[in-house]
Amino acid sequence: MTEQNMKMFSIWFWVGLVLGIYGLIITGAGIYYVFNPETKTVLGHYNPSLWWGIIMLVASFIFLAITGFGKKKV
């Protein structure tokens, strides 16, 4: 590939992508544990994995929106 064909991505794009992947995994685990609770911990009824997964997904969307993912650049 030549330099003209290579597209550079901001570091924040990759941060958003990783947060999105981890957020999907953690949110999926949180949804699973809502319907199949395995442990009876003190704060388990608050479902922290579900909340943190959603927070990570929101952060991912913010980072991807800031980098302009989906915008066509000339």
CHARMM internal coordinates of N, CA and C (Angstrom, degrees):
IC EDIT
DIST 1 N 1 CA 1.4465
DIST 1 CA 1 C 1.5227
ANGL 1 N 1 CA 1 C 109.88
DIST 1 C 2 N 1.2821
ANGL 1 CA 1 C 2 N 114.70
DIHE 1 N 1 CA 1 C 2 N 141.18
DIST 2 N 2 CA 1.4527
ANGL 1 C 2 N 2 CA 118.81
DIHE 1 CA 1 C 2 N 2 CA 175.85
DIST 2 CA 2 C 1.5207
ANGL 2 N 2 CA 2 C 109.73
DIHE 1 C 2 N 2 CA 2 C -88.53
DIST 2 C 3 N 1.3202
ANGL 2 CA 2 C 3 N 115.91
DIHE 2 N 2 CA 2 C 3 N 167.91
DIST 3 N 3 CA 1.4621
ANGL 2 C 3 N 3 CA 120.13
DIHE 2 CA 2 C 3 N 3 CA -179.38
DIST 3 CA 3 C 1.5178
ANGL 3 N 3 CA 3 C 111.67
DIHE 2 C 3 N 3 CA 3 C -64.39
DIST 3 C 4 N 1.3079
ANGL 3 CA 3 C 4 N 117.59
DIHE 3 N 3 CA 3 C 4 N -29.98
DIST 4 N 4 CA 1.4551
ANGL 3 C 4 N 4 CA 120.83
DIHE 3 CA 3 C 4 N 4 CA -178.66
DIST 4 CA 4 C 1.5255
ANGL 4 N 4 CA 4 C 111.83
DIHE 3 C 4 N 4 CA 4 C -70.61
DIST 4 C 5 N 1.3147
ANGL 4 CA 4 C 5 N 117.90
DIHE 4 N 4 CA 4 C 5 N -28.85
DIST 5 N 5 CA 1.4597
ANGL 4 C 5 N 5 CA 121.35
DIHE 4 CA 4 C 5 N 5 CA -178.52
DIST 5 CA 5 C 1.5211
ANGL 5 N 5 CA 5 C 113.42
DIHE 4 C 5 N 5 CA 5 C -85.44
DIST 5 C 6 N 1.3281
ANGL 5 CA 5 C 6 N 117.03
DIHE 5 N 5 CA 5 C 6 N -16.85
DIST 6 N 6 CA 1.4590
ANGL 5 C 6 N 6 CA 120.38
DIHE 5 CA 5 C 6 N 6 CA -177.56
DIST 6 CA 6 C 1.5212
ANGL 6 N 6 CA 6 C 109.88
DIHE 5 C 6 N 6 CA 6 C -81.17
DIST 6 C 7 N 1.3248
ANGL 6 CA 6 C 7 N 115.55
DIHE 6 N 6 CA 6 C 7 N 133.95
DIST 7 N 7 CA 1.4573
ANGL 6 C 7 N 7 CA 120.16
DIHE 6 CA 6 C 7 N 7 CA 178.54
DIST 7 CA 7 C 1.5218
ANGL 7 N 7 CA 7 C 107.94
DIHE 6 C 7 N 7 CA 7 C -105.68
DIST 7 C 8 N 1.3152
ANGL 7 CA 7 C 8 N 116.18
DIHE 7 N 7 CA 7 C 8 N 128.77
DIST 8 N 8 CA 1.4497
ANGL 7 C 8 N 8 CA 121.31
DIHE 7 CA 7 C 8 N 8 CA -179.15
DIST 8 CA 8 C 1.5245
ANGL 8 N 8 CA 8 C 109.48
DIHE 7 C 8 N 8 CA 8 C -91.71
DIST 8 C 9 N 1.3263
ANGL 8 CA 8 C 9 N 116.40
DIHE 8 N 8 CA 8 C 9 N 137.13
DIST 9 N 9 CA 1.4481
ANGL 8 C 9 N 9 CA 122.13
DIHE 8 CA 8 C 9 N 9 CA 176.67
DIST 9 CA 9 C 1.5196
ANGL 9 N 9 CA 9 C 108.96
DIHE 8 C 9 N 9 CA 9 C -112.10
DIST 9 C 10 N 1.3165
ANGL 9 CA 9 C 10 N 114.99
DIHE 9 N 9 CA 9 C 10 N 145.37
DIST 10 N 10 CA 1.4544
ANGL 9 C 10 N 10 CA 120.73
DIHE 9 CA 9 C 10 N 10 CA 176.70
DIST 10 CA 10 C 1.5242
ANGL 10 N 10 CA 10 C 109.38
DIHE 9 C 10 N 10 CA 10 C -69.96
DIST 10 C 11 N 1.3304
ANGL 10 CA 10 C 11 N 116.28
DIHE 10 N 10 CA 10 C 11 N 155.46
DIST 11 N 11 CA 1.4612
ANGL 10 C 11 N 11 CA 120.77
DIHE 10 CA 10 C 11 N 11 CA 177.21
DIST 11 CA 11 C 1.5235
ANGL 11 N 11 CA 11 C 110.17
DIHE 10 C 11 N 11 CA 11 C -62.42
DIST 11 C 12 N 1.3404
ANGL 11 CA 11 C 12 N 116.91
DIHE 11 N 11 CA 11 C 12 N -30.83
DIST 12 N 12 CA 1.4669
ANGL 11 C 12 N 12 CA 120.80
DIHE 11 CA 11 C 12 N 12 CA -178.25
DIST 12 CA 12 C 1.5240
ANGL 12 N 12 CA 12 C 111.40
DIHE 11 C 12 N 12 CA 12 C -69.73
DIST 12 C 13 N 1.3263
ANGL 12 CA 12 C 13 N 117.29
DIHE 12 N 12 CA 12 C 13 N -26.12
DIST 13 N 13 CA 1.4664
ANGL 12 C 13 N 13 CA 120.09
DIHE 12 CA 12 C 13 N 13 CA 173.24
DIST 13 CA 13 C 1.5199
ANGL 13 N 13 CA 13 C 110.13
DIHE 12 C 13 N 13 CA 13 C -63.07
DIST 13 C 14 N 1.3340
ANGL 13 CA 13 C 14 N 116.57
DIHE 13 N 13 CA 13 C 14 N -45.15
DIST 14 N 14 CA 1.4623
ANGL 13 C 14 N 14 CA 120.62
DIHE 13 CA 13 C 14 N 14 CA -178.70
DIST 14 CA 14 C 1.5273
ANGL 14 N 14 CA 14 C 111.19
DIHE 13 C 14 N 14 CA 14 C -69.53
DIST 14 C 15 N 1.3333
ANGL 14 CA 14 C 15 N 117.29
DIHE 14 N 14 CA 14 C 15 N -36.18
DIST 15 N 15 CA 1.4627
ANGL 14 C 15 N 15 CA 120.61
DIHE 14 CA 14 C 15 N 15 CA 175.98
DIST 15 CA 15 C 1.5277
ANGL 15 N 15 CA 15 C 109.30
DIHE 14 C 15 N 15 CA 15 C -62.39
DIST 15 C 16 N 1.3252
ANGL 15 CA 15 C 16 N 116.80
DIHE 15 N 15 CA 15 C 16 N -45.10
DIST 16 N 16 CA 1.4585
ANGL 15 C 16 N 16 CA 120.86
DIHE 15 CA 15 C 16 N 16 CA 178.30
DIST 16 CA 16 C 1.5146
ANGL 16 N 16 CA 16 C 112.18
DIHE 15 C 16 N 16 CA 16 C -62.99
DIST 16 C 17 N 1.3171
ANGL 16 CA 16 C 17 N 116.94
DIHE 16 N 16 CA 16 C 17 N -38.73
DIST 17 N 17 CA 1.4586
ANGL 16 C 17 N 17 CA 120.82
DIHE 16 CA 16 C 17 N 17 CA 179.55
DIST 17 CA 17 C 1.5272
ANGL 17 N 17 CA 17 C 111.62
DIHE 16 C 17 N 17 CA 17 C -65.66
DIST 17 C 18 N 1.3234
ANGL 17 CA 17 C 18 N 116.63
DIHE 17 N 17 CA 17 C 18 N -44.66
DIST 18 N 18 CA 1.4700
ANGL 17 C 18 N 18 CA 120.60
DIHE 17 CA 17 C 18 N 18 CA 179.58
DIST 18 CA 18 C 1.5250
ANGL 18 N 18 CA 18 C 110.49
DIHE 17 C 18 N 18 CA 18 C -66.41
DIST 18 C 19 N 1.3368
ANGL 18 CA 18 C 19 N 117.18
DIHE 18 N 18 CA 18 C 19 N -42.89
DIST 19 N 19 CA 1.4605
ANGL 18 C 19 N 19 CA 119.76
DIHE 18 CA 18 C 19 N 19 CA 176.97
DIST 19 CA 19 C 1.5232
ANGL 19 N 19 CA 19 C 111.19
DIHE 18 C 19 N 19 CA 19 C -60.81
DIST 19 C 20 N 1.3140
ANGL 19 CA 19 C 20 N 116.88
DIHE 19 N 19 CA 19 C 20 N -37.89
DIST 20 N 20 CA 1.4603
ANGL 19 C 20 N 20 CA 120.57
DIHE 19 CA 19 C 20 N 20 CA 178.93
DIST 20 CA 20 C 1.5224
ANGL 20 N 20 CA 20 C 112.53
DIHE 19 C 20 N 20 CA 20 C -65.39
DIST 20 C 21 N 1.3186
ANGL 20 CA 20 C 21 N 116.03
DIHE 20 N 20 CA 20 C 21 N -42.67
DIST 21 N 21 CA 1.4668
ANGL 20 C 21 N 21 CA 119.72
DIHE 20 CA 20 C 21 N 21 CA 179.53
DIST 21 CA 21 C 1.5224
ANGL 21 N 21 CA 21 C 110.84
DIHE 20 C 21 N 21 CA 21 C -65.45
DIST 21 C 22 N 1.3411
ANGL 21 CA 21 C 22 N 115.93
DIHE 21 N 21 CA 21 C 22 N -47.70
DIST 22 N 22 CA 1.4680
ANGL 21 C 22 N 22 CA 119.39
DIHE 21 CA 21 C 22 N 22 CA 178.27
DIST 22 CA 22 C 1.5271
ANGL 22 N 22 CA 22 C 111.10
DIHE 21 C 22 N 22 CA 22 C -64.63
DIST 22 C 23 N 1.3221
ANGL 22 CA 22 C 23 N 116.70
DIHE 22 N 22 CA 22 C 23 N -38.52
DIST 23 N 23 CA 1.4565
ANGL 22 C 23 N 23 CA 120.70
DIHE 22 CA 22 C 23 N 23 CA 179.13
DIST 23 CA 23 C 1.5188
ANGL 23 N 23 CA 23 C 111.95
DIHE 22 C 23 N 23 CA 23 C -62.31
DIST 23 C 24 N 1.3215
ANGL 23 CA 23 C 24 N 117.01
DIHE 23 N 23 CA 23 C 24 N -40.55
DIST 24 N 24 CA 1.4745
ANGL 23 C 24 N 24 CA 120.24
DIHE 23 CA 23 C 24 N 24 CA 177.45
DIST 24 CA 24 C 1.5246
ANGL 24 N 24 CA 24 C 111.41
DIHE 23 C 24 N 24 CA 24 C -63.50
DIST 24 C 25 N 1.3181
ANGL 24 CA 24 C 25 N 116.06
DIHE 24 N 24 CA 24 C 25 N -43.11
DIST 25 N 25 CA 1.4691
ANGL 24 C 25 N 25 CA 120.17
DIHE 24 CA 24 C 25 N 25 CA -179.21
DIST 25 CA 25 C 1.5257
ANGL 25 N 25 CA 25 C 110.55
DIHE 24 C 25 N 25 CA 25 C -64.87
DIST 25 C 26 N 1.3275
ANGL 25 CA 25 C 26 N 116.77
DIHE 25 N 25 CA 25 C 26 N -46.91
DIST 26 N 26 CA 1.4668
ANGL 25 C 26 N 26 CA 120.51
DIHE 25 CA 25 C 26 N 26 CA -177.17
DIST 26 CA 26 C 1.5265
ANGL 26 N 26 CA 26 C 111.11
DIHE 25 C 26 N 26 CA 26 C -69.63
DIST 26 C 27 N 1.3367
ANGL 26 CA 26 C 27 N 117.53
DIHE 26 N 26 CA 26 C 27 N -38.78
DIST 27 N 27 CA 1.4620
ANGL 26 C 27 N 27 CA 120.10
DIHE 26 CA 26 C 27 N 27 CA 176.78
DIST 27 CA 27 C 1.5226
ANGL 27 N 27 CA 27 C 110.56
DIHE 26 C 27 N 27 CA 27 C -63.92
DIST 27 C 28 N 1.3196
ANGL 27 CA 27 C 28 N 116.78
DIHE 27 N 27 CA 27 C 28 N -40.83
DIST 28 N 28 CA 1.4625
ANGL 27 C 28 N 28 CA 120.06
DIHE 27 CA 27 C 28 N 28 CA 176.85
DIST 28 CA 28 C 1.5130
ANGL 28 N 28 CA 28 C 112.03
DIHE 27 C 28 N 28 CA 28 C -60.87
DIST 28 C 29 N 1.3308
ANGL 28 CA 28 C 29 N 116.39
DIHE 28 N 28 CA 28 C 29 N -42.00
DIST 29 N 29 CA 1.4652
ANGL 28 C 29 N 29 CA 120.00
DIHE 28 CA 28 C 29 N 29 CA 177.23
DIST 29 CA 29 C 1.5228
ANGL 29 N 29 CA 29 C 110.58
DIHE 28 C 29 N 29 CA 29 C -65.29
DIST 29 C 30 N 1.3406
ANGL 29 CA 29 C 30 N 116.75
DIHE 29 N 29 CA 29 C 30 N -39.15
DIST 30 N 30 CA 1.4556
ANGL 29 C 30 N 30 CA 120.51
DIHE 29 CA 29 C 30 N 30 CA 178.84
DIST 30 CA 30 C 1.5211
ANGL 30 N 30 CA 30 C 112.28
DIHE 29 C 30 N 30 CA 30 C -63.97
DIST 30 C 31 N 1.3212
ANGL 30 CA 30 C 31 N 116.73
DIHE 30 N 30 CA 30 C 31 N -40.75
DIST 31 N 31 CA 1.4663
ANGL 30 C 31 N 31 CA 120.46
DIHE 30 CA 30 C 31 N 31 CA 177.39
DIST 31 CA 31 C 1.5241
ANGL 31 N 31 CA 31 C 110.14
DIHE 30 C 31 N 31 CA 31 C -65.49
DIST 31 C 32 N 1.3146
ANGL 31 CA 31 C 32 N 116.64
DIHE 31 N 31 CA 31 C 32 N -40.11
DIST 32 N 32 CA 1.4569
ANGL 31 C 32 N 32 CA 120.16
DIHE 31 CA 31 C 32 N 32 CA 177.72
DIST 32 CA 32 C 1.5275
ANGL 32 N 32 CA 32 C 111.04
DIHE 31 C 32 N 32 CA 32 C -60.41
DIST 32 C 33 N 1.3494
ANGL 32 CA 32 C 33 N 116.11
DIHE 32 N 32 CA 32 C 33 N -44.25
DIST 33 N 33 CA 1.4633
ANGL 32 C 33 N 33 CA 119.63
DIHE 32 CA 32 C 33 N 33 CA -177.57
DIST 33 CA 33 C 1.5242
ANGL 33 N 33 CA 33 C 112.99
DIHE 32 C 33 N 33 CA 33 C -73.54
DIST 33 C 34 N 1.3233
ANGL 33 CA 33 C 34 N 118.03
DIHE 33 N 33 CA 33 C 34 N -18.14
DIST 34 N 34 CA 1.4667
ANGL 33 C 34 N 34 CA 119.55
DIHE 33 CA 33 C 34 N 34 CA 173.22
DIST 34 CA 34 C 1.5225
ANGL 34 N 34 CA 34 C 109.78
DIHE 33 C 34 N 34 CA 34 C -65.76
DIST 34 C 35 N 1.3233
ANGL 34 CA 34 C 35 N 116.13
DIHE 34 N 34 CA 34 C 35 N -41.74
DIST 35 N 35 CA 1.4664
ANGL 34 C 35 N 35 CA 120.47
DIHE 34 CA 34 C 35 N 35 CA -177.16
DIST 35 CA 35 C 1.5262
ANGL 35 N 35 CA 35 C 113.26
DIHE 34 C 35 N 35 CA 35 C -89.85
DIST 35 C 36 N 1.3277
ANGL 35 CA 35 C 36 N 118.12
DIHE 35 N 35 CA 35 C 36 N -20.87
DIST 36 N 36 CA 1.4660
ANGL 35 C 36 N 36 CA 122.37
DIHE 35 CA 35 C 36 N 36 CA -179.81
DIST 36 CA 36 C 1.5215
ANGL 36 N 36 CA 36 C 110.82
DIHE 35 C 36 N 36 CA 36 C -132.60
DIST 36 C 37 N 1.3283
ANGL 36 CA 36 C 37 N 118.53
DIHE 36 N 36 CA 36 C 37 N 69.87
DIST 37 N 37 CA 1.4681
ANGL 36 C 37 N 37 CA 118.74
DIHE 36 CA 36 C 37 N 37 CA -179.17
DIST 37 CA 37 C 1.5253
ANGL 37 N 37 CA 37 C 110.76
DIHE 36 C 37 N 37 CA 37 C -67.78
DIST 37 C 38 N 1.3311
ANGL 37 CA 37 C 38 N 115.58
DIHE 37 N 37 CA 37 C 38 N 128.10
DIST 38 N 38 CA 1.4644
ANGL 37 C 38 N 38 CA 119.84
DIHE 37 CA 37 C 38 N 38 CA -177.27
DIST 38 CA 38 C 1.5184
ANGL 38 N 38 CA 38 C 112.35
DIHE 37 C 38 N 38 CA 38 C -103.38
DIST 38 C 39 N 1.3107
ANGL 38 CA 38 C 39 N 117.08
DIHE 38 N 38 CA 38 C 39 N -34.64
DIST 39 N 39 CA 1.4558
ANGL 38 C 39 N 39 CA 119.60
DIHE 38 CA 38 C 39 N 39 CA -176.53
DIST 39 CA 39 C 1.5225
ANGL 39 N 39 CA 39 C 109.98
DIHE 38 C 39 N 39 CA 39 C -113.88
DIST 39 C 40 N 1.2914
ANGL 39 CA 39 C 40 N 114.82
DIHE 39 N 39 CA 39 C 40 N 152.35
DIST 40 N 40 CA 1.4605
ANGL 39 C 40 N 40 CA 121.17
DIHE 39 CA 39 C 40 N 40 CA 177.86
DIST 40 CA 40 C 1.5245
ANGL 40 N 40 CA 40 C 108.01
DIHE 39 C 40 N 40 CA 40 C -112.09
DIST 40 C 41 N 1.3255
ANGL 40 CA 40 C 41 N 116.71
DIHE 40 N 40 CA 40 C 41 N 74.31
DIST 41 N 41 CA 1.4546
ANGL 40 C 41 N 41 CA 120.46
DIHE 40 CA 40 C 41 N 41 CA 177.96
DIST 41 CA 41 C 1.5220
ANGL 41 N 41 CA 41 C 109.52
DIHE 40 C 41 N 41 CA 41 C -88.75
DIST 41 C 42 N 1.3160
ANGL 41 CA 41 C 42 N 115.92
DIHE 41 N 41 CA 41 C 42 N 169.36
DIST 42 N 42 CA 1.4648
ANGL 41 C 42 N 42 CA 120.76
DIHE 41 CA 41 C 42 N 42 CA -175.58
DIST 42 CA 42 C 1.5243
ANGL 42 N 42 CA 42 C 111.62
DIHE 41 C 42 N 42 CA 42 C -62.40
DIST 42 C 43 N 1.3394
ANGL 42 CA 42 C 43 N 117.45
DIHE 42 N 42 CA 42 C 43 N -45.20
DIST 43 N 43 CA 1.4623
ANGL 42 C 43 N 43 CA 121.23
DIHE 42 CA 42 C 43 N 43 CA -177.50
DIST 43 CA 43 C 1.5295
ANGL 43 N 43 CA 43 C 112.61
DIHE 42 C 43 N 43 CA 43 C -106.96
DIST 43 C 44 N 1.3143
ANGL 43 CA 43 C 44 N 116.85
DIHE 43 N 43 CA 43 C 44 N 17.74
DIST 44 N 44 CA 1.4589
ANGL 43 C 44 N 44 CA 121.12
DIHE 43 CA 43 C 44 N 44 CA -177.54
DIST 44 CA 44 C 1.5104
ANGL 44 N 44 CA 44 C 113.80
DIHE 43 C 44 N 44 CA 44 C -63.83
DIST 44 C 45 N 1.3159
ANGL 44 CA 44 C 45 N 117.35
DIHE 44 N 44 CA 44 C 45 N -26.43
DIST 45 N 45 CA 1.4634
ANGL 44 C 45 N 45 CA 120.05
DIHE 44 CA 44 C 45 N 45 CA -178.27
DIST 45 CA 45 C 1.5277
ANGL 45 N 45 CA 45 C 112.23
DIHE 44 C 45 N 45 CA 45 C -71.97
DIST 45 C 46 N 1.3373
ANGL 45 CA 45 C 46 N 118.18
DIHE 45 N 45 CA 45 C 46 N -11.68
DIST 46 N 46 CA 1.4663
ANGL 45 C 46 N 46 CA 121.05
DIHE 45 CA 45 C 46 N 46 CA 175.74
DIST 46 CA 46 C 1.5287
ANGL 46 N 46 CA 46 C 112.66
DIHE 45 C 46 N 46 CA 46 C -83.80
DIST 46 C 47 N 1.3008
ANGL 46 CA 46 C 47 N 118.11
DIHE 46 N 46 CA 46 C 47 N -9.93
DIST 47 N 47 CA 1.4708
ANGL 46 C 47 N 47 CA 124.03
DIHE 46 CA 46 C 47 N 47 CA 178.83
DIST 47 CA 47 C 1.5328
ANGL 47 N 47 CA 47 C 112.34
DIHE 46 C 47 N 47 CA 47 C 53.57
DIST 47 C 48 N 1.3241
ANGL 47 CA 47 C 48 N 118.38
DIHE 47 N 47 CA 47 C 48 N 65.25
DIST 48 N 48 CA 1.4738
ANGL 47 C 48 N 48 CA 120.07
DIHE 47 CA 47 C 48 N 48 CA -176.65
DIST 48 CA 48 C 1.5283
ANGL 48 N 48 CA 48 C 113.47
DIHE 47 C 48 N 48 CA 48 C -62.87
DIST 48 C 49 N 1.3127
ANGL 48 CA 48 C 49 N 118.15
DIHE 48 N 48 CA 48 C 49 N -31.91
DIST 49 N 49 CA 1.4654
ANGL 48 C 49 N 49 CA 118.53
DIHE 48 CA 48 C 49 N 49 CA -179.74
DIST 49 CA 49 C 1.5268
ANGL 49 N 49 CA 49 C 110.87
DIHE 48 C 49 N 49 CA 49 C -66.60
DIST 49 C 50 N 1.3125
ANGL 49 CA 49 C 50 N 117.12
DIHE 49 N 49 CA 49 C 50 N -35.79
DIST 50 N 50 CA 1.4602
ANGL 49 C 50 N 50 CA 120.18
DIHE 49 CA 49 C 50 N 50 CA 177.85
DIST 50 CA 50 C 1.5310
ANGL 50 N 50 CA 50 C 110.47
DIHE 49 C 50 N 50 CA 50 C -66.67
DIST 50 C 51 N 1.3237
ANGL 50 CA 50 C 51 N 117.05
DIHE 50 N 50 CA 50 C 51 N -46.07
DIST 51 N 51 CA 1.4622
ANGL 50 C 51 N 51 CA 120.80
DIHE 50 CA 50 C 51 N 51 CA -179.12
DIST 51 CA 51 C 1.5246
ANGL 51 N 51 CA 51 C 111.59
DIHE 50 C 51 N 51 CA 51 C -65.23
DIST 51 C 52 N 1.3290
ANGL 51 CA 51 C 52 N 117.71
DIHE 51 N 51 CA 51 C 52 N -45.68
DIST 52 N 52 CA 1.4589
ANGL 51 C 52 N 52 CA 119.50
DIHE 51 CA 51 C 52 N 52 CA -179.13
DIST 52 CA 52 C 1.5210
ANGL 52 N 52 CA 52 C 111.54
DIHE 51 C 52 N 52 CA 52 C -68.23
DIST 52 C 53 N 1.3112
ANGL 52 CA 52 C 53 N 117.48
DIHE 52 N 52 CA 52 C 53 N -33.16
DIST 53 N 53 CA 1.4651
ANGL 52 C 53 N 53 CA 119.91
DIHE 52 CA 52 C 53 N 53 CA 175.74
DIST 53 CA 53 C 1.5241
ANGL 53 N 53 CA 53 C 111.21
DIHE 52 C 53 N 53 CA 53 C -63.70
DIST 53 C 54 N 1.3341
ANGL 53 CA 53 C 54 N 116.37
DIHE 53 N 53 CA 53 C 54 N -42.07
DIST 54 N 54 CA 1.4610
ANGL 53 C 54 N 54 CA 120.23
DIHE 53 CA 53 C 54 N 54 CA 178.38
DIST 54 CA 54 C 1.5314
ANGL 54 N 54 CA 54 C 110.81
DIHE 53 C 54 N 54 CA 54 C -66.73
DIST 54 C 55 N 1.3262
ANGL 54 CA 54 C 55 N 116.84
DIHE 54 N 54 CA 54 C 55 N -40.48
DIST 55 N 55 CA 1.4663
ANGL 54 C 55 N 55 CA 120.07
DIHE 54 CA 54 C 55 N 55 CA 177.73
DIST 55 CA 55 C 1.5258
ANGL 55 N 55 CA 55 C 110.50
DIHE 54 C 55 N 55 CA 55 C -61.87
DIST 55 C 56 N 1.3257
ANGL 55 CA 55 C 56 N 117.25
DIHE 55 N 55 CA 55 C 56 N -40.82
DIST 56 N 56 CA 1.4620
ANGL 55 C 56 N 56 CA 120.38
DIHE 55 CA 55 C 56 N 56 CA 178.79
DIST 56 CA 56 C 1.5264
ANGL 56 N 56 CA 56 C 111.49
DIHE 55 C 56 N 56 CA 56 C -66.21
DIST 56 C 57 N 1.3331
ANGL 56 CA 56 C 57 N 117.12
DIHE 56 N 56 CA 56 C 57 N -37.34
DIST 57 N 57 CA 1.4655
ANGL 56 C 57 N 57 CA 119.71
DIHE 56 CA 56 C 57 N 57 CA 177.63
DIST 57 CA 57 C 1.5249
ANGL 57 N 57 CA 57 C 111.22
DIHE 56 C 57 N 57 CA 57 C -66.24
DIST 57 C 58 N 1.3167
ANGL 57 CA 57 C 58 N 117.37
DIHE 57 N 57 CA 57 C 58 N -41.28
DIST 58 N 58 CA 1.4675
ANGL 57 C 58 N 58 CA 120.55
DIHE 57 CA 57 C 58 N 58 CA 178.01
DIST 58 CA 58 C 1.5304
ANGL 58 N 58 CA 58 C 110.05
DIHE 57 C 58 N 58 CA 58 C -63.52
DIST 58 C 59 N 1.3247
ANGL 58 CA 58 C 59 N 117.07
DIHE 58 N 58 CA 58 C 59 N -43.88
DIST 59 N 59 CA 1.4614
ANGL 58 C 59 N 59 CA 120.64
DIHE 58 CA 58 C 59 N 59 CA 177.81
DIST 59 CA 59 C 1.5304
ANGL 59 N 59 CA 59 C 110.53
DIHE 58 C 59 N 59 CA 59 C -61.59
DIST 59 C 60 N 1.3163
ANGL 59 CA 59 C 60 N 116.62
DIHE 59 N 59 CA 59 C 60 N -38.21
DIST 60 N 60 CA 1.4580
ANGL 59 C 60 N 60 CA 120.90
DIHE 59 CA 59 C 60 N 60 CA 178.55
DIST 60 CA 60 C 1.5243
ANGL 60 N 60 CA 60 C 110.70
DIHE 59 C 60 N 60 CA 60 C -62.58
DIST 60 C 61 N 1.3341
ANGL 60 CA 60 C 61 N 116.78
DIHE 60 N 60 CA 60 C 61 N -45.31
DIST 61 N 61 CA 1.4640
ANGL 60 C 61 N 61 CA 119.84
DIHE 60 CA 60 C 61 N 61 CA 178.94
DIST 61 CA 61 C 1.5240
ANGL 61 N 61 CA 61 C 111.41
DIHE 60 C 61 N 61 CA 61 C -63.50
DIST 61 C 62 N 1.3355
ANGL 61 CA 61 C 62 N 116.95
DIHE 61 N 61 CA 61 C 62 N -36.48
DIST 62 N 62 CA 1.4575
ANGL 61 C 62 N 62 CA 120.08
DIHE 61 CA 61 C 62 N 62 CA 178.15
DIST 62 CA 62 C 1.5267
ANGL 62 N 62 CA 62 C 110.46
DIHE 61 C 62 N 62 CA 62 C -64.93
DIST 62 C 63 N 1.3309
ANGL 62 CA 62 C 63 N 117.37
DIHE 62 N 62 CA 62 C 63 N -47.21
DIST 63 N 63 CA 1.4642
ANGL 62 C 63 N 63 CA 120.23
DIHE 62 CA 62 C 63 N 63 CA -179.95
DIST 63 CA 63 C 1.5198
ANGL 63 N 63 CA 63 C 111.36
DIHE 62 C 63 N 63 CA 63 C -63.20
DIST 63 C 64 N 1.3183
ANGL 63 CA 63 C 64 N 117.24
DIHE 63 N 63 CA 63 C 64 N -41.26
DIST 64 N 64 CA 1.4636
ANGL 63 C 64 N 64 CA 119.72
DIHE 63 CA 63 C 64 N 64 CA -179.86
DIST 64 CA 64 C 1.5229
ANGL 64 N 64 CA 64 C 111.26
DIHE 63 C 64 N 64 CA 64 C -69.21
DIST 64 C 65 N 1.3318
ANGL 64 CA 64 C 65 N 117.48
DIHE 64 N 64 CA 64 C 65 N -33.70
DIST 65 N 65 CA 1.4596
ANGL 64 C 65 N 65 CA 120.33
DIHE 64 CA 64 C 65 N 65 CA 177.36
DIST 65 CA 65 C 1.5271
ANGL 65 N 65 CA 65 C 110.86
DIHE 64 C 65 N 65 CA 65 C -69.40
DIST 65 C 66 N 1.3174
ANGL 65 CA 65 C 66 N 116.74
DIHE 65 N 65 CA 65 C 66 N -37.73
DIST 66 N 66 CA 1.4683
ANGL 65 C 66 N 66 CA 120.45
DIHE 65 CA 65 C 66 N 66 CA 179.54
DIST 66 CA 66 C 1.5276
ANGL 66 N 66 CA 66 C 110.72
DIHE 65 C 66 N 66 CA 66 C -64.86
DIST 66 C 67 N 1.3188
ANGL 66 CA 66 C 67 N 116.48
DIHE 66 N 66 CA 66 C 67 N -39.89
DIST 67 N 67 CA 1.4697
ANGL 66 C 67 N 67 CA 119.02
DIHE 66 CA 66 C 67 N 67 CA -178.84
DIST 67 CA 67 C 1.5188
ANGL 67 N 67 CA 67 C 112.07
DIHE 66 C 67 N 67 CA 67 C -76.73
DIST 67 C 68 N 1.3107
ANGL 67 CA 67 C 68 N 117.13
DIHE 67 N 67 CA 67 C 68 N -9.64
DIST 68 N 68 CA 1.4595
ANGL 67 C 68 N 68 CA 119.69
DIHE 67 CA 67 C 68 N 68 CA 178.05
DIST 68 CA 68 C 1.5033
ANGL 68 N 68 CA 68 C 113.37
DIHE 67 C 68 N 68 CA 68 C 77.07
DIST 68 C 69 N 1.3352
ANGL 68 CA 68 C 69 N 116.78
DIHE 68 N 68 CA 68 C 69 N 33.24
DIST 69 N 69 CA 1.4609
ANGL 68 C 69 N 69 CA 120.36
DIHE 68 CA 68 C 69 N 69 CA 179.39
DIST 69 CA 69 C 1.5177
ANGL 69 N 69 CA 69 C 108.67
DIHE 68 C 69 N 69 CA 69 C -61.48
DIST 69 C 70 N 1.2909
ANGL 69 CA 69 C 70 N 116.70
DIHE 69 N 69 CA 69 C 70 N 128.77
DIST 70 N 70 CA 1.4439
ANGL 69 C 70 N 70 CA 121.74
DIHE 69 CA 69 C 70 N 70 CA -179.49
DIST 70 CA 70 C 1.5273
ANGL 70 N 70 CA 70 C 112.39
DIHE 69 C 70 N 70 CA 70 C 103.00
DIST 70 C 71 N 1.3260
ANGL 70 CA 70 C 71 N 116.88
DIHE 70 N 70 CA 70 C 71 N -14.81
DIST 71 N 71 CA 1.4545
ANGL 70 C 71 N 71 CA 119.91
DIHE 70 CA 70 C 71 N 71 CA 176.65
DIST 71 CA 71 C 1.5181
ANGL 71 N 71 CA 71 C 109.29
DIHE 70 C 71 N 71 CA 71 C -77.63
DIST 71 C 72 N 1.2858
ANGL 71 CA 71 C 72 N 115.60
DIHE 71 N 71 CA 71 C 72 N 140.79
DIST 72 N 72 CA 1.4548
ANGL 71 C 72 N 72 CA 119.57
DIHE 71 CA 71 C 72 N 72 CA 178.17
DIST 72 CA 72 C 1.5127
ANGL 72 N 72 CA 72 C 108.85
DIHE 71 C 72 N 72 CA 72 C -87.99
DIST 72 C 73 N 1.3144
ANGL 72 CA 72 C 73 N 116.79
DIHE 72 N 72 CA 72 C 73 N 119.59
DIST 73 N 73 CA 1.4665
ANGL 72 C 73 N 73 CA 121.46
DIHE 72 CA 72 C 73 N 73 CA -179.72
DIST 73 CA 73 C 1.5123
ANGL 73 N 73 CA 73 C 109.38
DIHE 72 C 73 N 73 CA 73 C -105.62
DIST 73 C 74 N 1.2989
ANGL 73 CA 73 C 74 N 114.85
DIHE 73 N 73 CA 73 C 74 N 139.65
DIST 74 N 74 CA 1.4689
ANGL 73 C 74 N 74 CA 119.83
DIHE 73 CA 73 C 74 N 74 CA -178.74
DIST 74 CA 74 C 1.5070
ANGL 74 N 74 CA 74 C 109.68
DIHE 73 C 74 N 74 CA 74 C -94.21
END
COOR INIT
IC SEED 1 N 1 CA 1 C
IC BUILD
